[in-house]
Amino acid sequence: MEAENIIEMLHITKEFPGIVANDDITLQLRKGEIHALLGENGAGKSTLMSVLFGLYQPEAGVIKKNGQVVKVNNPNDATALGIGMVHQHFKLIDVFTVLDNIILGAETTKMGFLQKKEARKKVEALSERYGLKVDLDAKVEDITVGMQQRVEILKMLYRDNEILIFDEPTAVLTPQEIEELMATMKEFAKEGKSILFISHKLNEIMEVSDRVTVLRKGKYIGTVETKDTDKQSLSNMMVGRPVQLEVVKDPAKPGDTVLHVEHFSVPSKTHKRDSVHDVSFDVRSGEIVCIAGIDGNGQTEFIHGLTGLEKGQGTINLCGQDISHATIRQRGTHMSHIPEDRHKHGLVLDFTLEQNMVLQRFREPRFQHLGFIRQGEVRTYAETLIKKFDVRSGQGPVTIARSMSGGNQQKAIIARELDREKELIVAVQPTRGLDVGAIEYIHSQLVAQRDQGKAVLLVSLELDEVMSLSDRILVMYEGEIVGELDPKTTTVQELGLYMAGAKRMTKAGERA
C-alpha cells in the first residue's frame, strides 16, 4: 500500500500573522489518481498546495515522494521533482507571447542560443495530443482567460511534470470549457499522471475525482472515496453543518419599475460592431432579473455601460431619473455594484479591510468631520460588517485586503455593497470562486434584499444559479437580448440553446 503513494504530505503546519492556515494536515496522493482537495474559502487548500510547490516553507511536517523525504525550498525544486501547478490567479507575463510564456525558465539552448524551433515543435505536439488549442504567437494580454489556462497547463506538460496541481481551475471558465478541462484531466490520469485538484464545486468533484480530502478552518477533516459519498455529506464535512444546496424563496411580488433600459448600445473597443446592441428591458422592485449567457457575449460591457465605467448610447432610467450621462458617483446614489473583477474594480488591494469597507461612504458625516476621517467610526462600522457577513481574515479590520483569500475578499465586497441600502443591486457573478456555505449565505442575502422591495439585476455564468435564484431570465447572445424566459417553465437545455444562439425570440416575444 505504501508504495503506491507518489506524494505524502505528513503533519504539515503553516502559520501566518494571526492565523494557522494549515494545522497538522496529512495528505496522500496515489499514482494515477485524481485527488480532490475540498474546503471553504480560507480553509487552507491553496496554502497547502503552495507548500508542496515550494512557495511557502512549513513550520512543521515533511513531504515524501515515492517514500523518500524531499525538501522543496522553491518552485524550481518542485519542477525538478516533477511537480507542476496551475495557480488560481495565473502567473503569466501579459506582454510575452504564448510560446515564450510556456518555455520561460525551461528554455532549450545550444551554445547559449535559444532553440525556439525545437520548443515550438514540442509545444505543438503537446497541444495536439491533449486537444489544448492555443495560438502560440498571440500575446497573453490578447487571449481569453480560458485560453490563458490552457497556456498554464501546457507550461506544466512542457516541463514533463508527473504531479499536476490545479488550484480552482474552473473558477474562470465557461460551462463548455469546464467540460473540456475535465476530459483533459481524466486523460492525464489515464496516462499515469497524478492530479491534485482544489475545488469547492461539488458537481465537478463528484464527476472527476477518485478520492476527496476535506479541510475545514485549517484542519484535516477526512479523506473519502468519491464513489462512496454524495454532495450533501461532502458539504456537511466541509462546512460542519447541513447546507441548503437549493435556493429557498417565496414567489416574487414585483412592484414599480426601478431600472428602465431602452435601445442601449455600447461600442466595441476591438470590432466594428457594438459589444452591446440595442438592448431594452425593465427591472422592477421585488424581483431578481438575471442576464444569462456564455462569457464574452457583451454582459461585461453592458454592466460597465450601466454603472458608468464605459460610455454607452441610449437611455437608462433609474428610480425615475435619466442617468444616461451621469457620473459613476451620481449613479451610485441609487445603485450598489458587486463587480465581476474583485481585484480590478472591487477592492483597493493594498488598503486595509476597514478602508475598503467605507470606499464609497467616507464623505458621510458619520465617517468624517471637517475633512478628517473619523477612524474610530470606520473601525466600529467595519467590525460590525465583518461579524455580520462572517468575513474571515488574520487581523480583522486592519488586515491588508491583498492577503485575504479570494472568497473572503468577495464577502467583504458583498457586505459593503448590500449594507449601502440602494434601490438597485447589480450583482455580477457574486458567488464566483465561493464555497457552498458562502454561496448559500449570499443567495439568501440577495433573496432578502428582493423581499425588502429592492430590484436585483444578476449576471451569472453558473446555470444552476441562474435557474434557482432568478425570477426572470434574459439571455444575452452577441450583445443582444435574444430571449426572456421564466425559470419555472424553462429547462437548462432550452436555456443552453438560447445561450448558444441556436434559438431566439421574435420581437413579439414568441419563441422562434
N, C-alpha and C positions, 0 to 999 in steps of 0.2 A: 504493500500500500504506500509506503514511504516514497518509493522510487518514482511513483507517477506524479508526485507534486513537482512541478517545474520551478515554482516560486513559493517560498514560505516567508511571510512577514510575522515574526513571533514577538508578542508583548510590546508592540510599538507605542511609545508615548511621545507626544509632541505638544509643546506649550507655546502660547503667545501671551503678550501682556494681558492679564486679566481673564485668560480663558485657557482651559485644557482642551485643545482641538481633538487630539487622539489620546484616549485614556486606556492603556494596556490592551491594544487591539491585536488579535491574531487572525490572519487571512491566509488560506492555502489555495493556490491555483494549480489545477491539474493540467497536464499536457493535452492540447487539443480541445479544451472546453471553452465555452463562453460563460464567464462567471460575472454575474451582475452584482454591483455594489449599490445598495438601496438605502436611502435615508432622507430625512427632511433637509431643508436648506440650513446650512451651518451645522450639519451632523458630523462633519469631519471627513467626508468622502474625498473631496479634491485634495485636502491636506495629506491624507494617507497615500494617495497616488503620487503626489508631489514628493513625498519621502522616498517612494520606490524609484522615482525618476531622478532623484538626486538634487531636486531644487531646494529641499529642506533637509536638515540633519536632525534625527530624532534625539530626544533626551535619554531614551532607554529603548532597548529591544534590538533584535538582529534580523537581517534579511538573508535568506538562503536561496541559492539557485542550484537545482539538481542536488540538494542535500549538503552543498558546501556553503559555509558562511562567506558572504561577499560584502565589500564596503562600497557604497555608492556615494562618492563625495560630490559629484556634479553630473549634469546630463551627458557629458562625454563618457563618463564611466558607465552610465546606463546604456548608452548606444553600444559601447564595446561589449556589454553583456547581452546585447540583442533585445533591449527594452526600448520601445518607442511610445510616444504619447501624442494624441491629438487633444489639444487644450480646449477648454470651453470658449475662451476668447483667443482666437487664432494668433499664432506667433509668426506672422508673415511680414515681409517688407513690401509695403504698398508700391513703391516706385520700381521694384525689380520685376522682371518677367517671371512667369510661372516656372520656367525651366531653371532660372537662376535661384529661385527660392527652394526648389526641390534639391538641388545639388549643393546648396550653401553649407559649408562646413564638412562636406564629404566629397570634395571635388577630385576628379581623376586628373592627374597631371603627368606630363612627360618632360623631364629635364626642366621643371619649373613652369612649363606652359600648360594652360588649361586645355584639356581634351574634351571640347564640348560635343563633338560629333558622337563619340562613344557614349557619353552621358545621355544624349538625346535618344540614341538607339535603345538604350536600356529603359529609359522612362517610357518611350513609345511602346515597347514590348509589354511593360507592366500595365500601362493604361489599356492596352488592347486586351490583355489576358483577363483583367478583372472588370472590364467594362467601365473604367473610370475615365470618361472622355474629358479632356481638358485642352485648351488652346495654349500650347507651350510658349508662344511668343507674345501672348497678351500680358499687359501689366496687371498685377494683382488688384490695383485700385479700380480697374475697369470691369472686374468679373463679379458674378453674384456670390452671395455667401455660400450657397450650395456648392458652387464651383471651388470656392476657397477651401471648403472642407475636403474636397477630393484632392486638392494640392497637398494638404496636410497628411492625408492617408498615403499618397504617393511618396511623400518625404520619408515615411516610415518604411515603406516597401523598398525604396531605393537603397536604404541602409541595411537591407536584409534582416530586419528585426523579426524575432520569432515570438516575442511577447508584446502584444499591442494593447495600449491603454486608450480607451475612448472616454473622454470626460464630457458628459452631457452632449453627445454628438448630434442629437436630434432637435436641440432647443431652437435652432435657427432654420430648420428645413421645412419644406412643404410636404404634405402627405405623400406625394409621389416620390420625392427624394428620400423620404424615410424608408419607404418600401425597398428602394434600390440599395440603400445603405444596409438594411437588414440582410438582404440577399448576399451582399458582398461579405458581411461578417460571417455568415454561415459558410460561405465558400472558403474563407480563411481558415476556419476551424476544421473543415474537411481536410485541408492540406496539412493539418498538424500544428498550425499556429495557435497560441493560447491567448485568449482575449479577456481583458478586464473592462467591464462596461458599466460606467457610472450613469445612473438614471434615476428619475423618480416617476417615470411614466410607466404605470403598471401594465398597460396593454403590451408595450414593447418588451418589457422584461418577461412577461408570460410567453410571448411569441418566440423570442430569440435565445433566451439563456438556458443553460443546463442546471446551474445552481445559483442561489441568491444568498448573499451575505448582507445582513441588515445592521446598520449603525443608528444609534439614537443619542443625541446630545454628546457625541464624542466617545460613547461606549459601544462595545460589541454586544449585540443582542442575540445573534444566532445565524447559522447557515442552514438553508433548507434546499432540497431538490425541487426544482421548479414544477416537475410533473406531480408532486405530492401536495401542492399548495394552491391557493387561489388569491384573487386580487384583494378580497376582503381581509383574509388573515395576514397578508403581507402589509396592508395598510395599517392594521392593528399593531403589528410588530414595529412598524416604522414610527407611528405617532404615539403609541402607548394607550390608545383608546379606540373604540369603534368610530369610524369615519363615514359620513354620508357621501357615497360616491355619486349619488344623483342629486340634482338641484331640487329643493322642495320650495314651491311657491304657489300662491293663490293666483287665479286668473287676473290679468291686468285690468285696471279701471282707468283707461286713458281719459285725460281732461283736455284742457286748451292746448293749442299748438304753441310749443316753446321755440322750436327751431324750424324755420321755413327756408329751404334752399331752392332757388329757381334758376334754370338754364346756366348752371355754374360750370365753368371750364378752367383748367389750369394748363398753361402751355408747357410743353416738354422741353427739358434742357438739352436732350440729345437727339430727338427725332423731329421731323416736320409736323407730325400730327400731335394733337394735345395729349397730355398724360391723363387728363380727366376731361371728358367731353359731354357738355350739355346735360348735367345731372340735376334732377329736380326731385325733392321728397320733403316730407314733414316728420318731425318727431314731437309727440305730444307729452304732456306731463303724465307721470304714472305709467310709462311703458319703456321697455328696453328694445330698441331697434338695433339690429346687428347688420353691419356690412360684411358679407362673407365673400370669399374669392381666393383664388390661388395667389400667392405672394407675387408682387410685381405687376398687378393689374390696375394700378392707379390709386390704391387705398391710401398709401403713404402720402402721395401728392395731394389727394383730396383733403386729408386731415391737416396737412401743412397750410393749404389754402384756407381752410375753415378757421384755424387758430391764428392765422396771420404770419406764419413762418415763410410762406410763399405768396406771391401775388396771383390772384385769380380774376376771372371776368364773370359777371353775372351778379345775382342778388343773394345775399344772406341776411335773413331777418331773425334776430334773437330777442325774445321777450318783447316783441313789438317794435324793436329798434333796428334800423338798417345799419349793419356793421360791416358792409362790403368794403368800406375804405377805412375802417377803424384801426388803430394801432393794436399791437399784441396786448398791451396793458389794458386798453379800453375794453377789448373783447373779454379779458379775464375777469371783468366785474360781474359777469353773469355765467361764466363758464369755468369749470375745472377741467384740467387736461392731464391724463395719465399717458405719457408719451411712449412711443414704440421703442425708442433707443434710450434706455435709462441712463447710460453714461454720457451721451451727447446732449440730450435735451431734458433729462430728468433731475440730474444732480450736479453740483459742483464738487467733483471728487476729492479735492484737497481741502474742502471746508469740513467742519465738524458736522455731526448729525444734527445738533441743535441749530446751527446756522442754516442748514438745508431745510429744516422744518419751517423756517419763517421767511424763506426767499421772497414770496410774493406779499408778505404781510408786515415786513419790518417798518413800513411807514405808518402803520396804525398807531394811534396814541397809546394803546396798551403796550406796544413794544419800543416806542421811542419818545423822548422828551427833549424838546428844543434841539432836535437833530442828533441827539446822542442815544445809542441803543441801550435799552434797559435790560442788562444782561440777566438779572435775577428773574425777570418776567419770561424772557426767552427760555431760560433753563427750566422753569416750572412748567411752561407750556410743552416743551419738548418731552419732559419726563412723563407728563400726562399721556401724550400721544404714544410714546414708546410702550407704556404699560397697556393702554387700550388696544393697540394693534399688535402686541407681542413682537416688537422689533428686537431681535437679539443681537447684541454686539459686546465686544470685550470691555469697553469702558463707558457704556451708557451714552449720555448726551454729548460727551466730549470725544467719542470715537471719530476718527477720520473716516469719511464715507467710503474712500477707496479701499479701506482694509476690511470692509464688511463683505459677507457672502452675497452673491447675486440676488438670492431670494429675499434677504433682509433689506438690501438696497431697494428692491421693488416694494416691499411692505412699507418702507419709510415714505416713498413717493405717494403710495395709495393713502396712507394715514394723512399726509399733508393735504392732498387734493380733496379727499372726502370731508375733511374737517372744515373746509372753507365754505361749505353750505351754499353752493351755487345752484341755479335752476337747471343748468345743463351739465351733465358729466360726460366728457368724451374719454372713453377708456380704450386705448389701443393695445391689444394683446396683454391685458392686465395680468394674466396668470402665466405668461411665458417664463419658463425656467423655474416654476414653483412646484412644490411637492403637494400631495393630496390634502394634507392638513391645511396648508396655506390657501390652496385653491378653494377648498370648502368654505373657509373663512371669507375670502374675497368675494366669492359668489353670493354668500349670504349678505355681505355688506352692500353689494350692488342691488340686490333684490330689496333690501331695507330702504335704500335711497329711492328706488322706484315706488315703494309702498308709501313713502312720505310725500309722494307727488312730484319727485324730481323726474326730469327727462334724461334717459341714459342712451347715449349713442356708443355702441360697442363695435370695435373692429377686431375680428378674430380669425385665425387660420385653423384653429382646432375645431373640427367638425362636431365633436361631442359637445363642446362648449356652445357652439352656435345653436345646436338643436335644443339643448337643455335650458339655456339661460335666456334666449331671446323670445320676445312676444311677436315680433315681425322680423323677417329676414329679407334684406335687399342684397341681390347678388351683383357684384361688380366684375365685369369682364372687359379687358382692354379699355379701361377708363369710362365705361358706360354702365348704367344700371340696366341689366338685361332681364331681371325678374324680381318679383316681390312674392315671397312665399310665407305660408303660415306653418310654423314648426309643428303644429298639432296635426296638420293634414298632409304634410310632405314627407318624403323619405330621404335618407342620406344619399341614396342612389340618384334620385331626381335632382337633389341639390348639386351633386357632383357633375351632372350633365350641364346644368346652367353654368357652373364654375368653369367648366372646360370649353364653354362656348357652343356646345352641341345643341342647346335649346335656348330660346329666348322668348320673352313675351312681346306681343304686339302692343302698340300704344294704348289700345282699349283695355289691355290687362288680361286678354285671353292667353293661355299657354300655347305657344306655336310650336 
